[in-house]
Amino acid sequence: MNDLVFDLIKTATANAQAKDPTHAVPEYDYTYSKELIDLVVNDCICVVETMSPGYRDYRDQIEQALKDDCVEELKRRFNLV
């Protein structure tokens, strides 16, 4: 699990506590949290991969290149490569 995932979990915990200081935020199961984040990121990747711009010209190639770059960056950023 990369540091970004730990940072996201810590930030989510802090944000939840800040919104309602009287509500006790439980200790998180980091394995569960990592799996949840992986599922969310993979779902986002799937959305990007399946987007269709509907262009019928050169813009399709540009759009595909951008989508490919986005997918690779998400995978790299969350260590899913």
N, CA, C and O atoms as a GROMACS GRO file, in nm:
protein
  324
    1MET      N    1   0.085  -0.117   0.000
    1MET     CA    2   0.000   0.000   0.000
    1MET      C    3   0.090   0.123   0.000
    1MET      O    4   0.183   0.132   0.080
    2ASN      N    5   0.061   0.216  -0.090
    2ASN     CA    6   0.148   0.332  -0.094
    2ASN      C    7   0.106   0.438   0.009
    2ASN      O    8  -0.001   0.429   0.068
    3ASP      N    9   0.191   0.536   0.028
    3ASP     CA   10   0.168   0.639   0.129
    3ASP      C   11   0.043   0.720   0.102
    3ASP      O   12  -0.021   0.768   0.195
    4LEU      N   13   0.007   0.737  -0.025
    4LEU     CA   14  -0.112   0.814  -0.059
    4LEU      C   15  -0.237   0.752   0.004
    4LEU      O   16  -0.324   0.824   0.052
    5VAL      N   17  -0.246   0.620   0.004
    5VAL     CA   18  -0.362   0.552   0.061
    5VAL      C   19  -0.368   0.579   0.212
    5VAL      O   20  -0.475   0.609   0.265
    6PHE      N   21  -0.256   0.568   0.282
    6PHE     CA   22  -0.254   0.599   0.425
    6PHE      C   23  -0.294   0.744   0.450
    6PHE      O   24  -0.369   0.773   0.543
    7ASP      N   25  -0.244   0.835   0.366
    7ASP     CA   26  -0.278   0.977   0.381
    7ASP      C   27  -0.428   1.000   0.361
    7ASP      O   28  -0.489   1.078   0.434
    8LEU      N   29  -0.487   0.931   0.264
    8LEU     CA   30  -0.631   0.944   0.241
    8LEU      C   31  -0.712   0.893   0.360
    8LEU      O   32  -0.811   0.954   0.399
    9ILE      N   33  -0.669   0.782   0.417
    9ILE     CA   34  -0.738   0.726   0.534
    9ILE      C   35  -0.727   0.822   0.652
    9ILE      O   36  -0.827   0.848   0.720
   10LYS      N   37  -0.608   0.875   0.676
   10LYS     CA   38  -0.589   0.970   0.787
   10LYS      C   39  -0.672   1.097   0.766
   10LYS      O   40  -0.732   1.148   0.860
   11THR      N   41  -0.674   1.147   0.643
   11THR     CA   42  -0.751   1.268   0.613
   11THR      C   43  -0.900   1.243   0.632
   11THR      O   44  -0.971   1.327   0.688
   12ALA      N   45  -0.948   1.128   0.584
   12ALA     CA   46  -1.090   1.094   0.601
   12ALA      C   47  -1.127   1.087   0.748
   12ALA      O   48  -1.233   1.134   0.789
   13THR      N   49  -1.039   1.028   0.829
   13THR     CA   50  -1.064   1.018   0.972
   13THR      C   51  -1.068   1.157   1.036
   13THR      O   52  -1.158   1.187   1.115
   14ALA      N   53  -0.971   1.241   1.003
   14ALA     CA   54  -0.966   1.377   1.058
   14ALA      C   55  -1.087   1.459   1.015
   14ALA      O   56  -1.144   1.532   1.096
   15ASN      N   57  -1.127   1.446   0.889
   15ASN     CA   58  -1.243   1.520   0.840
   15ASN      C   59  -1.371   1.477   0.911
   15ASN      O   60  -1.454   1.560   0.946
   16ALA      N   61  -1.385   1.346   0.934
   16ALA     CA   62  -1.504   1.296   1.004
   16ALA      C   63  -1.508   1.348   1.147
   16ALA      O   64  -1.614   1.386   1.197
   17GLN      N   65  -1.393   1.351   1.212
   17GLN     CA   66  -1.388   1.401   1.349
   17GLN      C   67  -1.413   1.551   1.354
   17GLN      O   68  -1.476   1.600   1.449
   18ALA      N   69  -1.366   1.625   1.254
   18ALA     CA   70  -1.386   1.770   1.251
   18ALA      C   71  -1.533   1.805   1.229
   18ALA      O   72  -1.582   1.904   1.284
   19LYS      N   73  -1.602   1.726   1.148
   19LYS     CA   74  -1.743   1.754   1.120
   19LYS      C   75  -1.831   1.729   1.242
   19LYS      O   76  -1.930   1.799   1.262
   20ASP      N   77  -1.795   1.631   1.322
   20ASP     CA   78  -1.874   1.600   1.441
   20ASP      C   79  -1.781   1.553   1.552
   20ASP      O   80  -1.757   1.433   1.568
   21PRO      N   81  -1.727   1.650   1.630
   21PRO     CA   82  -1.630   1.615   1.734
   21PRO      C   83  -1.688   1.522   1.842
   21PRO      O   84  -1.612   1.455   1.912
   22THR      N   85  -1.820   1.518   1.856
   22THR     CA   86  -1.880   1.432   1.958
   22THR      C   87  -1.890   1.287   1.912
   22THR      O   88  -1.912   1.197   1.993
   23HIS      N   89  -1.875   1.265   1.783
   23HIS     CA   90  -1.886   1.130   1.728
   23HIS      C   91  -1.747   1.066   1.727
   23HIS      O   92  -1.653   1.120   1.668
   24ALA      N   93  -1.737   0.953   1.792
   24ALA     CA   94  -1.608   0.883   1.796
   24ALA      C   95  -1.588   0.808   1.665
   24ALA      O   96  -1.670   0.726   1.625
   25VAL      N   97  -1.477   0.837   1.600
   25VAL     CA   98  -1.444   0.767   1.476
   25VAL      C   99  -1.365   0.643   1.514
   25VAL      O  100  -1.262   0.654   1.580
   26PRO      N  101  -1.412   0.525   1.473
   26PRO     CA  102  -1.342   0.402   1.513
   26PRO      C  103  -1.208   0.388   1.443
   26PRO      O  104  -1.182   0.449   1.339
   27GLU      N  105  -1.125   0.306   1.503
   27GLU     CA  106  -1.000   0.271   1.436
   27GLU      C  107  -1.034   0.194   1.310
   27GLU      O  108  -1.120   0.106   1.311
   28TYR      N  109  -0.969   0.228   1.204
   28TYR     CA  110  -0.999   0.163   1.077
   28TYR      C  111  -0.911   0.042   1.054
   28TYR      O  112  -0.795   0.038   1.095
   29ASP      N  113  -0.969  -0.055   0.989
   29ASP     CA  114  -0.895  -0.172   0.946
   29ASP      C  115  -0.826  -0.131   0.816
   29ASP      O  116  -0.892  -0.112   0.714
   30TYR      N  117  -0.694  -0.116   0.820
   30TYR     CA  118  -0.621  -0.065   0.704
   30TYR      C  119  -0.630  -0.157   0.583
   30TYR      O  120  -0.627  -0.110   0.469
   31THR      N  121  -0.640  -0.288   0.607
   31THR     CA  122  -0.655  -0.380   0.494
   31THR      C  123  -0.788  -0.356   0.426
   31THR      O  124  -0.794  -0.349   0.303
   32TYR      N  125  -0.895  -0.342   0.504
   32TYR     CA  126  -1.027  -0.311   0.448
   32TYR      C  127  -1.024  -0.178   0.376
   32TYR      O  128  -1.076  -0.166   0.264
   33SER      N  129  -0.965  -0.077   0.439
   33SER     CA  130  -0.961   0.057   0.379
   33SER      C  131  -0.886   0.057   0.248
   33SER      O  132  -0.927   0.122   0.152
   34LYS      N  133  -0.774  -0.016   0.243
   34LYS     CA  134  -0.696  -0.023   0.120
   34LYS      C  135  -0.778  -0.091   0.010
   34LYS      O  136  -0.777  -0.046  -0.104
   35GLU      N  137  -0.847  -0.198   0.045
   35GLU     CA  138  -0.931  -0.267  -0.055
   35GLU      C  139  -1.042  -0.176  -0.104
   35GLU      O  140  -1.073  -0.175  -0.224
   36LEU      N  141  -1.102  -0.100  -0.014
   36LEU     CA  142  -1.208  -0.008  -0.053
   36LEU      C  143  -1.154   0.099  -0.148
   36LEU      O  144  -1.216   0.129  -0.250
   37ILE      N  145  -1.040   0.156  -0.116
   37ILE     CA  146  -0.979   0.258  -0.202
   37ILE      C  147  -0.943   0.198  -0.338
   37ILE      O  148  -0.965   0.261  -0.441
   38ASP      N  149  -0.889   0.076  -0.338
   38ASP     CA  150  -0.857   0.010  -0.466
   38ASP      C  151  -0.983  -0.006  -0.551
   38ASP      O  152  -0.979   0.017  -0.672
   39LEU      N  153  -1.094  -0.046  -0.488
   39LEU     CA  154  -1.219  -0.062  -0.562
   39LEU      C  155  -1.268   0.071  -0.621
   39LEU      O  156  -1.312   0.076  -0.736
   40VAL      N  157  -1.260   0.176  -0.543
   40VAL     CA  158  -1.304   0.308  -0.589
   40VAL      C  159  -1.216   0.356  -0.704
   40VAL      O  160  -1.266   0.404  -0.806
   41VAL      N  161  -1.086   0.342  -0.689
   41VAL     CA  162  -0.993   0.386  -0.794
   41VAL      C  163  -1.013   0.303  -0.920
   41VAL      O  164  -1.015   0.357  -1.031
   42ASN      N  165  -1.028   0.171  -0.904
   42ASN     CA  166  -1.052   0.087  -1.022
   42ASN      C  167  -1.183   0.122  -1.090
   42ASN      O  168  -1.192   0.116  -1.213
   43ASP      N  169  -1.284   0.158  -1.013
   43ASP     CA  170  -1.410   0.200  -1.073
   43ASP      C  171  -1.392   0.330  -1.150
   43ASP      O  172  -1.447   0.346  -1.260
   44CYS      N  173  -1.315   0.424  -1.096
   44CYS     CA  174  -1.286   0.549  -1.167
   44CYS      C  175  -1.210   0.522  -1.296
   44CYS      O  176  -1.238   0.582  -1.399
   45ILE      N  177  -1.115   0.431  -1.289
   45ILE     CA  178  -1.039   0.393  -1.409
   45ILE      C  179  -1.133   0.336  -1.514
   45ILE      O  180  -1.122   0.368  -1.632
   46CYS      N  181  -1.226   0.253  -1.470
   46CYS     CA  182  -1.322   0.193  -1.563
   46CYS      C  183  -1.409   0.300  -1.629
   46CYS      O  184  -1.437   0.292  -1.748
   47VAL      N  185  -1.450   0.400  -1.553
   47VAL     CA  186  -1.530   0.510  -1.609
   47VAL      C  187  -1.450   0.582  -1.717
   47VAL      O  188  -1.502   0.608  -1.825
   48VAL      N  189  -1.325   0.615  -1.686
   48VAL     CA  190  -1.241   0.686  -1.783
   48VAL      C  191  -1.219   0.601  -1.908
   48VAL      O  192  -1.228   0.650  -2.021
   49GLU      N  193  -1.191   0.472  -1.887
   49GLU     CA  194  -1.164   0.384  -2.001
   49GLU      C  195  -1.283   0.367  -2.094
   49GLU      O  196  -1.265   0.349  -2.214
   50THR      N  197  -1.403   0.374  -2.040
   50THR     CA  198  -1.521   0.347  -2.122
   50THR      C  199  -1.592   0.472  -2.170
   50THR      O  200  -1.696   0.463  -2.235
   51MET      N  201  -1.537   0.590  -2.139
   51MET     CA  202  -1.597   0.714  -2.189
   51MET      C  203  -1.586   0.719  -2.341
   51MET      O  204  -1.484   0.683  -2.399
   52SER      N  205  -1.691   0.763  -2.403
   52SER     CA  206  -1.690   0.776  -2.548
   52SER      C  207  -1.726   0.919  -2.585
   52SER      O  208  -1.837   0.964  -2.558
   53PRO      N  209  -1.632   0.991  -2.648
   53PRO     CA  210  -1.659   1.130  -2.683
   53PRO      C  211  -1.758   1.143  -2.799
   53PRO      O  212  -1.825   1.246  -2.812
   54GLY      N  213  -1.768   1.043  -2.882
   54GLY     CA  214  -1.863   1.047  -2.992
   54GLY      C  215  -1.817   1.128  -3.112
   54GLY      O  216  -1.896   1.153  -3.203
   55TYR      N  217  -1.691   1.168  -3.113
   55TYR     CA  218  -1.640   1.241  -3.229
   55TYR      C  219  -1.621   1.145  -3.346
   55TYR      O  220  -1.601   1.025  -3.327
   56ARG      N  221  -1.629   1.197  -3.465
   56ARG     CA  222  -1.610   1.115  -3.584
   56ARG      C  223  -1.489   1.164  -3.664
   56ARG      O  224  -1.484   1.147  -3.786
   57ASP      N  225  -1.393   1.224  -3.595
   57ASP     CA  226  -1.276   1.276  -3.666
   57ASP      C  227  -1.150   1.260  -3.581
   57ASP      O  228  -1.147   1.175  -3.491
   58TYR      N  229  -1.049   1.338  -3.609
   58TYR     CA  230  -0.920   1.327  -3.541
   58TYR      C  231  -0.931   1.344  -3.389
   58TYR      O  232  -0.843   1.300  -3.315
   59ARG      N  233  -1.037   1.408  -3.342
   59ARG     CA  234  -1.050   1.432  -3.198
   59ARG      C  235  -1.063   1.300  -3.120
   59ARG      O  236  -1.029   1.295  -3.002
   60ASP      N  237  -1.113   1.196  -3.184
   60ASP     CA  238  -1.118   1.064  -3.119
   60ASP      C  239  -0.979   1.019  -3.076
   60ASP      O  240  -0.963   0.967  -2.966
   61GLN      N  241  -0.880   1.040  -3.162
   61GLN     CA  242  -0.743   0.998  -3.129
   61GLN      C  243  -0.687   1.080  -3.013
   61GLN      O  244  -0.619   1.026  -2.926
   62ILE      N  245  -0.716   1.209  -3.013
   62ILE     CA  246  -0.670   1.295  -2.904
   62ILE      C  247  -0.737   1.254  -2.774
   62ILE      O  248  -0.672   1.242  -2.670
   63GLU      N  249  -0.868   1.231  -2.780
   63GLU     CA  250  -0.943   1.190  -2.662
   63GLU      C  251  -0.892   1.056  -2.609
   63GLU      O  252  -0.878   1.039  -2.487
   64GLN      N  253  -0.864   0.962  -2.698
   64GLN     CA  254  -0.813   0.831  -2.656
   64GLN      C  255  -0.677   0.844  -2.590
   64GLN      O  256  -0.649   0.776  -2.490
   65ALA      N  257  -0.592   0.929  -2.644
   65ALA     CA  258  -0.460   0.950  -2.585
   65ALA      C  259  -0.472   1.009  -2.444
   65ALA      O  260  -0.400   0.969  -2.353
   66LEU      N  261  -0.564   1.104  -2.427
   66LEU     CA  262  -0.586   1.164  -2.295
   66LEU      C  263  -0.641   1.060  -2.197
   66LEU      O  264  -0.595   1.053  -2.083
   67LYS      N  265  -0.737   0.980  -2.240
   67LYS     CA  266  -0.792   0.876  -2.155
   67LYS      C  267  -0.684   0.777  -2.112
   67LYS      O  268  -0.676   0.739  -1.995
   68ASP      N  269  -0.600   0.736  -2.208
   68ASP     CA  270  -0.492   0.643  -2.176
   68ASP      C  271  -0.396   0.702  -2.073
   68ASP      O  272  -0.353   0.634  -1.981
   69ASP      N  273  -0.364   0.831  -2.090
   69ASP     CA  274  -0.275   0.899  -1.994
   69ASP      C  275  -0.340   0.906  -1.856
   69ASP      O  276  -0.272   0.885  -1.755
   70CYS      N  277  -0.470   0.935  -1.850
   70CYS     CA  278  -0.540   0.944  -1.722
   70CYS      C  279  -0.540   0.809  -1.651
   70CYS      O  280  -0.513   0.802  -1.531
   71VAL      N  281  -0.569   0.704  -1.724
   71VAL     CA  282  -0.572   0.570  -1.666
   71VAL      C  283  -0.434   0.533  -1.612
   71VAL      O  284  -0.423   0.484  -1.499
   72GLU      N  285  -0.331   0.555  -1.690
   72GLU     CA  286  -0.196   0.521  -1.645
   72GLU      C  287  -0.155   0.602  -1.523
   72GLU      O  288  -0.090   0.549  -1.432
   73GLU      N  289  -0.192   0.730  -1.519
   73GLU     CA  290  -0.158   0.814  -1.405
   73GLU      C  291  -0.231   0.768  -1.279
   73GLU      O  292  -0.172   0.764  -1.171
   74LEU      N  293  -0.359   0.733  -1.290
   74LEU     CA  294  -0.433   0.681  -1.175
   74LEU      C  295  -0.370   0.552  -1.124
   74LEU      O  296  -0.352   0.534  -1.003
   75LYS      N  297  -0.336   0.463  -1.214
   75LYS     CA  298  -0.274   0.337  -1.175
   75LYS      C  299  -0.140   0.361  -1.106
   75LYS      O  300  -0.109   0.299  -1.004
   76ARG      N  301  -0.060   0.452  -1.161
   76ARG     CA  302   0.070   0.483  -1.102
   76ARG      C  303   0.053   0.549  -0.966
   76ARG      O  304   0.120   0.512  -0.869
   77ARG      N  305  -0.036   0.645  -0.959
   77ARG     CA  306  -0.053   0.722  -0.836
   77ARG      C  307  -0.098   0.633  -0.718
   77ARG      O  308  -0.056   0.653  -0.604
   78PHE      N  309  -0.184   0.536  -0.748
   78PHE     CA  310  -0.234   0.448  -0.644
   78PHE      C  311  -0.164   0.312  -0.642
   78PHE      O  312  -0.211   0.218  -0.578
   79ASN      N  313  -0.054   0.304  -0.713
   79ASN     CA  314   0.030   0.184  -0.710
   79ASN      C  315  -0.046   0.058  -0.753
   79ASN      O  316  -0.034  -0.047  -0.690
   80LEU      N  317  -0.122   0.070  -0.860
   80LEU     CA  318  -0.202  -0.041  -0.911
   80LEU      C  319  -0.142  -0.098  -1.038
   80LEU      O  320  -0.207  -0.178  -1.106
   81VAL      N  321  -0.020  -0.059  -1.072
   81VAL     CA  322   0.043  -0.104  -1.196
   81VAL      C  323   0.101  -0.242  -1.178
   81VAL      O  324   0.158  -0.297  -1.272
   0.00000   0.00000   0.00000
